[in-house]
Amino acid sequence: MEIFLQQIINGLVQGSVYALVALGYTMVYGILGLINFAHGEVVMIGAMLALSSLTVLLGLSVPPLLALLFSIILAMAGCMALGYTIERIAYRPLRHAPRLAPLITAIGVSIVLQNLAMMIWGREYHSFPQLIVNATHSLGGAVINDIQIIIFILALLIMAGLMAVVHRTRLGRAMRAVAENQHAAQLMGVDINRVISLTFMLGSALAAIAGLMVSANYGLAHYYMGFVLGLKAFTAAVLGGIGNLRGAMLGGLLLGLIESLGAGYIGDITGGFFGSNYQDVFAFLVLIVVLVFRPSGLLGERLAERA
């Protein structure tokens, strides 16, 4: 029972990060029908920006929590600017091109961002500084630390805040209108380009926070960290129903649980052969199964709430 509870805790923490990243995929897909495969690299850039600014601020003797706050703001601002630039330069000119063109462009942007990050920050792993006393707590025999608690609670709050923005603000109404029918929304006075740019910027801000969470949880950041994370978040979006915000949240949490339970229990059954080193296998097996048996995902693609 202790092992089961431990895997549930690990899965929920990891799944909450997947959900945040998956929201960026699903918002863009809901409005443009585009899979932004460069989104994982935006997560990586957010982590690197936060880590670099943290290192500088701590070196200037800024209090740790204040340095963390400034670093989050800087990382979000940097990723929002990056998201706007990607949409404006790489995707907007191809908005009416065949679907294959923006897909190839997204992969190209991903590779460009990886190499830029490697040139700026190098190939080595960067350690995340210890900002708080990361105390551990026992819960029914399982162990959870303060950083994991903060990540999970903060992710839930951010997801709830995003739902409030989408369903209770003018921007959210505009996003849902563009997702429903771009031409009709434009006739009603909605600035399509502005809404799409803001959608990219909002998803990029979430990616920056997710990148910081991943770095804080594992204590490391590097230029390649966003690639597999992005693919897993895409899997989570497909699992829940890409284009559906609630589906992205559900898919992220479920994928985290599937990975954690699969690596824990199947690893024990196989004597560790399919343990934590092979947990990526479970994520992509889920993607294959969902695409074969339920391409629309668990919650389907609800057009009225695609953004």
C-alpha positions, -999 to 999 in steps of 0.1 A, spaced: 0 0 0 29 24 8 44 18 -27 10 24 -43 5 57 -25 41 68 -32 36 62 -69 2 81 -68 20 111 -52 48 110 -78 24 106 -106 2 135 -96 32 158 -92 46 149 -126 12 149 -142 4 184 -130 35 196 -149 24 177 -180 -10 193 -177 4 228 -177 25 222 -208 -4 203 -225 -26 234 -220 -2 253 -243 -6 227 -270 -43 225 -267 -50 262 -268 -30 267 -300 -46 237 -316 -80 248 -305 -76 281 -324 -53 273 -353 -56 235 -357 -18 236 -354 5 213 -333 32 237 -320 60 212 -315 83 240 -305 64 244 -272 86 220 -253 116 242 -262 97 272 -248 95 252 -215 133 247 -216 140 284 -224 118 293 -194 137 270 -171 171 284 -184 160 320 -181 147 315 -145 179 296 -135 202 322 -150 184 351 -133 183 332 -100 220 327 -101 226 364 -108 202 377 -82 215 353 -55 250 364 -63 238 400 -56 226 389 -21 189 393 -30 167 373 -6 159 339 -20 121 342 -22 124 377 -38 149 364 -62 126 335 -71 97 359 -77 118 381 -100 131 351 -118 96 338 -125 85 372 -138 115 374 -160 111 339 -173 74 344 -181 81 378 -198 109 362 -219 88 332 -229 58 354 -238 81 375 -260 94 342 -275 59 328 -281 49 361 -298 80 360 -320 74 324 -330 38 330 -340 46 362 -358 76 350 -378 72 313 -382 34 305 -381 15 336 -392 29 336 -428 18 299 -431 -16 303 -416 -34 295 -449 -7 271 -462 -12 233 -464 -11 217 -430 22 200 -436 41 233 -440 35 247 -404 41 212 -390 76 210 -406 82 247 -396 73 238 -359 99 210 -359 124 234 -375 117 260 -348 122 234 -321 156 224 -335 167 261 -338 157 268 -302 176 238 -290 208 249 -307 204 285 -296 201 273 -260 231 250 -264 251 280 -277 240 303 -249 240 279 -219 262 251 -231 258 213 -232 263 208 -195 236 203 -168 229 233 -146 220 227 -110 190 245 -95 199 264 -63 185 253 -29 161 282 -20 141 266 8 147 238 34 130 210 14 115 191 43 100 157 37 66 146 51 52 111 57 17 104 43 5 69 50 39 55 46 47 75 15 71 105 14 64 139 -2 86 170 1 78 207 2 87 213 -34 64 186 -46 35 201 -25 42 235 -39 43 223 -75 11 204 -72 -9 232 -55 5 259 -77 -3 239 -108 -39 234 -97 -43 271 -89 -29 281 -123 -52 257 -141 -82 270 -122 -71 306 -131 -68 297 -167 -103 283 -168 -116 315 -152 -98 336 -178 -112 315 -207 -148 314 -194 -152 347 -175 -132 374 -194 -135 393 -226 -102 377 -239 -116 343 -231 -148 350 -251 -127 362 -280 -106 330 -278 -136 308 -278 -152 327 -307 -120 324 -328 -118 287 -320 -154 282 -331 -152 302 -363 -125 326 -373 -143 343 -401 -175 348 -381 -155 361 -352 -137 386 -374 -171 398 -388 -182 404 -352 -152 427 -346 -127 403 -330 -91 410 -339 -80 376 -350 -43 383 -351 -43 398 -316 -62 369 -301 -39 343 -317 -8 362 -305 -22 365 -270 -30 327 -270 6 319 -279 18 343 -252 -5 328 -225 6 293 -234 43 304 -233 38 319 -198 25 286 -186 54 269 -202 79 291 -183 63 282 -150 63 245 -159 100 247 -168 108 262 -134 87 235 -117 106 207 -136 140 222 -127 130 227 -91 117 192 -88 147 174 -103 173 200 -93 186 202 -129 181 220 -162 197 215 -196 192 225 -232 175 192 -242 151 190 -213 121 203 -233 121 178 -261 108 146 -244 87 167 -220 70 184 -249 62 150 -265 48 137 -233 27 168 -229 14 164 -264 5 128 -255 -14 141 -225 -33 166 -247 -42 138 -272 -52 115 -243 -76 140 -228 -89 153 -262 -67 178 -279 -85 212 -282 -102 207 -249 -88 225 -219 -103 201 -193 -91 172 -214 -55 186 -213 -57 188 -175 -72 153 -171 -48 139 -197 -17 153 -180 -27 140 -146 -36 106 -160 -4 103 -180 17 111 -149 -1 84 -130 2 59 -158 40 65 -160 45 64 -123 24 33 -117 38 15 -148 74 22 -139 69 12 -103 48 -20 -106 59 -33 -140 95 -25 -129 90 -48 -98 75 -76 -119 103 -76 -145 130 -73 -118 137 -37 -127 141 -43 -164 112 -20 -172 117 3 -143 121 41 -141 147 41 -169 119 30 -192 90 51 -180 90 70 -213 78 38 -230 45 39 -211 38 75 -223 42 67 -259 24 34 -256 -6 54 -243 -3 77 -274 -4 48 -298 -34 32 -280 -54 64 -279 -47 72 -315 -58 37 -325 -89 32 -304 -101 67 -295 -85 94 -316 -107 121 -302 -94 115 -266 -112 108 -234 -133 140 -234 -134 144 -272 -130 176 -290 -157 200 -279 -157 228 -304 -174 253 -281 -146 251 -255 -115 245 -276 -97 276 -264 
